[in-house]
Amino acid sequence: MSDKTSGYLDMELLRFTTAGSVDDGKSTLIGRLLYDSKAIFEDQMEAIEISSQKRGDEEVDLALLTDGLRAEREQGITIDVAYRYFATPKRKFIIADTPGHIQYTRNMVTGASTANAALILVDSRNGVIEQTLRHSYIANLLQIPHIIVCINKMDLVDYSEETYNKIKEDYKKVAEKLNIKDVRFIPISAKFGDNVVDASENMDWYKGETLLNLLETIEIVDDRNHQDARFPVQYVIRPQSDEYHDYRGYAGRVASGIFRPGDKVKVLPSGLETTVKSIDTFDGELDMAFPPQSVTLNLTDDIDVSRGDMIVSAENSPKVEQEIEAMICWMNERAMMPRGKYTIKHTSNEARCMVRDVKFKVNVNTLEEVTEDKQVALNDIACITFKSAKPLFVDSYKENRITGSFIMIDEGTNETVAAGMIL
Amino acid sequence: MKEYNINHLRELEAESIFVIREVAAQFENPVMLFSGGKDSIVMFHLARKAFAPAKVPFALMHIDTGHNFPETIQFRDELMEETGTRLIVRYVQESIDQGKVVEETGFDASRNKLQTVTLLDGIEDLQVDCAMGGGRRDEEKARAKERFFSHRDEFGQWDPKNQRPELWNLFNGKKHMGEHFRVFPISNWTEMDVWQYIYLENIKIPNIYFSHERDVFVRNGNLLSVSDFIPMRDTEKVEKRIVRFRTIGDATCTGAVESEANSLEDIIEEVAASRTTERGTRHDDKRSEAAMEDRKKEGYF
């Protein structure tokens, strides 16, 4: 096997999301990343060349690569989250391309929920505007560990260092206000490719990395929680065969922390303690399991464990609570019912809940807390308290993106109506 | 690699296993669609991993157009026997015989679109509440908008503009009577990932993925295999070429590529150097810009 082939097996996976307002050139940037990293194929290029000609565009519109639905192409807008893929010898990338228009805040929250990094696009002619604030607030609310501010359309401001610096300073104030920890800045022109994949010849004053370079090297392993051992039980494996007659394995994905055979663990909600007997997989036993691995835990004692239970470190448990306070993003056309009843999905657990109180809503354009108007409607972000019908095993979202997150489901329509982050 | 780090293939594997286990936990009567192509073979391999040492707790379902590559069917039957898996086969020919669909005519006739009716009938008859498929988001632009858990109404239709938001790894499989779900466990895999994984795991695949000599003819730039079910125009000539298949679908609309690649390493290098997508060999997608979107809305895979 050649170096090229074997090298591919050591790549890491990085998921990032993109946020920008309608005309910031977000689709063009993604098109550029795909094009310059040679992830666009001839037949795809041909297809968009033909579409561009049909629409009477003078240049090939790279945005057509990401706007997959008929309605999107017709209206020239992005309606839904699209996932795009490309790879370099160092990493495989998954892009959640989310629409920037205000009525689609829910899509940005969706894309942000699984992202390791967020690209926030700023039009260099407009600088930091209300939408920039909104996108940054959401990226931070969803605790995306790394924010990359792409100051785009530098070609339209004569590649001015002064303009870049001004926007950078303005954004730093936003970052400070939001308490965003890791922010990087890159001046780019998505349309002409400056500092996207190749270093810009027009901006020799910029000494930093190109966007692709940054995406390839940002450290992401330590973003995962390796401290608090949490294993939501997803499925109980009981082979109905003679060979494995008494086998009971608890299948799931490690949410956080490290599990090793011999570890003392506690099963919630029963609180019974036992030890990890073995960590089983199709390929044999492992000597440890960590996030995001999917494994099967075998316990020493025969205790009752089922889907929705959680196996956790005996020394360090999540909170077991029924009264919960959380930030939510409302995602449905039907507004939240005051004291309404919904189904909560939290890890592999499910419970009915009743909304108790709306403490405040957040004006995402000014970041002010609003307490006068308590109706939580589509795209609203609010702080609520709710009571669940049975105890949930929770950590705060800041400490644990898996055991700290939940969705709310409308019991009548079965639709997912809200995303929640536990405080 | 650092401690507590896994490569991208292992991370994709872990994600897919999680999704497949979620299906087994959330649905009463799921099936896994199986075509004998590499994507469904990988998906089935992941399902075996998800439930080991127990058997896969659901049946596989093949929608058979009758226009198969014989190598694929032989491969399928051997794999089912070896793994002790239950296979359900539903035939497009039956839908035609029952008068539910009318076969296309002409040189470019394909049963590809007719599969949708056979599939939806199978889902209804067997009261399937979830059908897992090996669709990948990198395949086609309409698929890039697809969820892992994709809701279908009682007519089996997909409404791309009104999909449920999907956050973190919290999958909502709730539905009303008569509705069902399509779930795509390998959504986030690319063609390259699939090949690398087949290599990494040493997974068996049908031999027509590897280079071989075959009677073919050229149509619209594609190399189609000579067979009883594809009528040829007078102007089309049979030629012997050294080819392999990048995808395996219905034989009437799946083109071969000229290739000398006869090992997985060769295929991986070929895919890495390729300048066209694998669906470039799929005749069915070229019918219009929104061909896939339209078929998916009706209930296609």
Boltz contact constraints between the chains, C-beta under 6 A:
constraints:
  - contact:
      token1: [A, 1]
      token2: [B, 265]
      max_distance: 6.0
  - contact:
      token1: [A, 5]
      token2: [B, 265]
      max_distance: 6.0
  - contact:
      token1: [A, 5]
      token2: [B, 268]
      max_distance: 6.0
  - contact:
      token1: [A, 8]
      token2: [B, 196]
      max_distance: 6.0
  - contact:
      token1: [A, 9]
      token2: [B, 7]
      max_distance: 6.0
  - contact:
      token1: [A, 10]
      token2: [B, 7]
      max_distance: 6.0
  - contact:
      token1: [A, 11]
      token2: [B, 7]
      max_distance: 6.0
  - contact:
      token1: [A, 11]
      token2: [B, 8]
      max_distance: 6.0
  - contact:
      token1: [A, 13]
      token2: [B, 8]
      max_distance: 6.0
  - contact:
      token1: [A, 13]
      token2: [B, 11]
      max_distance: 6.0
  - contact:
      token1: [A, 41]
      token2: [B, 275]
      max_distance: 6.0
  - contact:
      token1: [A, 41]
      token2: [B, 276]
      max_distance: 6.0
  - contact:
      token1: [A, 41]
      token2: [B, 277]
      max_distance: 6.0
  - contact:
      token1: [A, 42]
      token2: [B, 275]
      max_distance: 6.0
  - contact:
      token1: [A, 42]
      token2: [B, 276]
      max_distance: 6.0
  - contact:
      token1: [A, 43]
      token2: [B, 276]
      max_distance: 6.0
  - contact:
      token1: [A, 43]
      token2: [B, 277]
      max_distance: 6.0
  - contact:
      token1: [A, 43]
      token2: [B, 280]
      max_distance: 6.0
  - contact:
      token1: [A, 68]
      token2: [B, 141]
      max_distance: 6.0
  - contact:
      token1: [A, 68]
      token2: [B, 142]
      max_distance: 6.0
  - contact:
      token1: [A, 68]
      token2: [B, 144]
      max_distance: 6.0
  - contact:
      token1: [A, 68]
      token2: [B, 145]
      max_distance: 6.0
  - contact:
      token1: [A, 69]
      token2: [B, 160]
      max_distance: 6.0
  - contact:
      token1: [A, 70]
      token2: [B, 290]
      max_distance: 6.0
  - contact:
      token1: [A, 70]
      token2: [B, 293]
      max_distance: 6.0
  - contact:
      token1: [A, 80]
      token2: [B, 145]
      max_distance: 6.0
  - contact:
      token1: [A, 82]
      token2: [B, 144]
      max_distance: 6.0
  - contact:
      token1: [A, 82]
      token2: [B, 145]
      max_distance: 6.0
  - contact:
      token1: [A, 83]
      token2: [B, 137]
      max_distance: 6.0
  - contact:
      token1: [A, 83]
      token2: [B, 144]
      max_distance: 6.0
  - contact:
      token1: [A, 85]
      token2: [B, 138]
      max_distance: 6.0
  - contact:
      token1: [A, 85]
      token2: [B, 190]
      max_distance: 6.0
  - contact:
      token1: [A, 92]
      token2: [B, 8]
      max_distance: 6.0
  - contact:
      token1: [A, 94]
      token2: [B, 188]
      max_distance: 6.0
  - contact:
      token1: [A, 106]
      token2: [B, 165]
      max_distance: 6.0
  - contact:
      token1: [A, 110]
      token2: [B, 165]
      max_distance: 6.0
  - contact:
      token1: [A, 110]
      token2: [B, 167]
      max_distance: 6.0
  - contact:
      token1: [A, 113]
      token2: [B, 167]
      max_distance: 6.0
  - contact:
      token1: [A, 113]
      token2: [B, 168]
      max_distance: 6.0
  - contact:
      token1: [A, 221]
      token2: [B, 2]
      max_distance: 6.0
  - contact:
      token1: [A, 221]
      token2: [B, 5]
      max_distance: 6.0
  - contact:
      token1: [A, 226]
      token2: [B, 4]
      max_distance: 6.0
  - contact:
      token1: [A, 234]
      token2: [B, 21]
      max_distance: 6.0
  - contact:
      token1: [A, 235]
      token2: [B, 21]
      max_distance: 6.0
  - contact:
      token1: [A, 235]
      token2: [B, 24]
      max_distance: 6.0
  - contact:
      token1: [A, 235]
      token2: [B, 25]
      max_distance: 6.0
  - contact:
      token1: [A, 237]
      token2: [B, 54]
      max_distance: 6.0
  - contact:
      token1: [A, 239]
      token2: [B, 53]
      max_distance: 6.0
  - contact:
      token1: [A, 239]
      token2: [B, 54]
      max_distance: 6.0
  - contact:
      token1: [A, 244]
      token2: [B, 53]
      max_distance: 6.0
  - contact:
      token1: [A, 251]
      token2: [B, 21]
      max_distance: 6.0
  - contact:
      token1: [A, 253]
      token2: [B, 18]
      max_distance: 6.0
  - contact:
      token1: [A, 282]
      token2: [B, 49]
      max_distance: 6.0
  - contact:
      token1: [A, 282]
      token2: [B, 52]
      max_distance: 6.0
  - contact:
      token1: [A, 290]
      token2: [B, 4]
      max_distance: 6.0
  - contact:
      token1: [A, 292]
      token2: [B, 14]
      max_distance: 6.0
  - contact:
      token1: [A, 293]
      token2: [B, 14]
      max_distance: 6.0
  - contact:
      token1: [A, 294]
      token2: [B, 14]
      max_distance: 6.0
  - contact:
      token1: [A, 294]
      token2: [B, 17]
      max_distance: 6.0
  - contact:
      token1: [A, 294]
      token2: [B, 18]
      max_distance: 6.0
  - contact:
      token1: [A, 307]
      token2: [B, 25]
      max_distance: 6.0
  - contact:
      token1: [A, 331]
      token2: [B, 165]
      max_distance: 6.0
  - contact:
      token1: [A, 345]
      token2: [B, 170]
      max_distance: 6.0
  - contact:
      token1: [A, 405]
      token2: [B, 168]
      max_distance: 6.0
  - contact:
      token1: [A, 407]
      token2: [B, 167]
      max_distance: 6.0
  - contact:
      token1: [A, 407]
      token2: [B, 170]
      max_distance: 6.0
  - contact:
      token1: [A, 409]
      token2: [B, 172]
      max_distance: 6.0
  - contact:
      token1: [A, 414]
      token2: [B, 174]
      max_distance: 6.0
  - contact:
      token1: [A, 414]
      token2: [B, 175]
      max_distance: 6.0
  - contact:
      token1: [A, 415]
      token2: [B, 164]
      max_distance: 6.0
  - contact:
      token1: [A, 416]
      token2: [B, 164]
      max_distance: 6.0
  - contact:
      token1: [A, 416]
      token2: [B, 165]
      max_distance: 6.0
  - contact:
      token1: [A, 416]
      token2: [B, 172]
      max_distance: 6.0
  - contact:
      token1: [A, 419]
      token2: [B, 167]
      max_distance: 6.0
